[in-house]
Amino acid sequence: MVWLAVFPIVLLVISLAGDCMKGWPLPLRVLGATLMIVPIVTNISEPAVRTVVGIIQRSRLRRELRARPRSHCPVPVAHKCKETEI
């Protein structure tokens, strides 16, 4: 699930800012990209993906619950066991 949040942002940042950072040394390019990517992923992308996945999971669960055959007793009755005397 994290990959779904991270990959599009990394792709977007590299495609938009990659040309600007061409002449930079590799550690500086990684730092620059990280400074742009991490706040976007943690504050926007990852919560959005989590929300969408949650909506999908809840709708699937509701669909599965509706498809189950219903029993005539909606709530299971707990049976009390009699304690045996020793």
N, C-alpha and C positions, 0 to 999 in steps of 0.2 A: 504494500500500500504506500509506503514511503517513496518508493521508486516512481509511482504515478505522480507524486507531488513534486519530486526533485527533477526528473528528467526534462519535462517541458521548460522549466525555468532555466536550467543549465543550457539547454539548446538555444533559448531565446537570448540569454546574456552573451553567450559565445558568438552567436550570429550578429548581434547588434554592436557589441563592444570589442569583438575579436580583432577587427582591423585597427582600432585605436591602440590596442595593447601589443601589436606585432613586434615592435622594437624593444619591448620590455624584457628583462631577464625572466626566465620561467618562474622562479619563486615569487616575483612581483606580480606576474600575470595571474598566478593562482591566488595570491592574496587579494588582488583587485576583484577577481571574479567571485571569490568567497565573500567579500564584503558586500557585494551586490546580491548574491544568491541567498545567503542564509536568512537575512531579514524577510525577504519575499516568501521563502518557503515556510518559515516558522509562523509568520503572521497572516499569510493569505492562502498560499497554495495547499499546504497540508491540512489546515482546518476545513477548507472547501472540499478536498478529496474525502476527508473523514465524514463530513456531512452527507455528501452524495452516497458514499458507501453505506452509511447508516440508514438512509432513506431506502436504498435498494434492499438491504437486509430486512428492514421492518416490513416492506411490502411483500417480500417473499415469505416471511413468517406468517403474515396475515393470510396470504393465499393458501399456504399449507394448512393453517388452522381451519380455514373455511372448507377445505377439501376433505378434512377428516370426518368420518361418520360420527354423528352425535349419539351419545347414549341417552336413555330415558332418565337417568339420574344425573343431573348437571354437576353435583358436587359429590365426590366420593365420601361415603359414610365410614367413619372410623369405628371399628368394633372394639369394645372394651373387653379385655381378657379378665376373667375372674381369677383372683389370687387363690391359690390352693393353700390350705392350712397344713402345717407340718406337725 
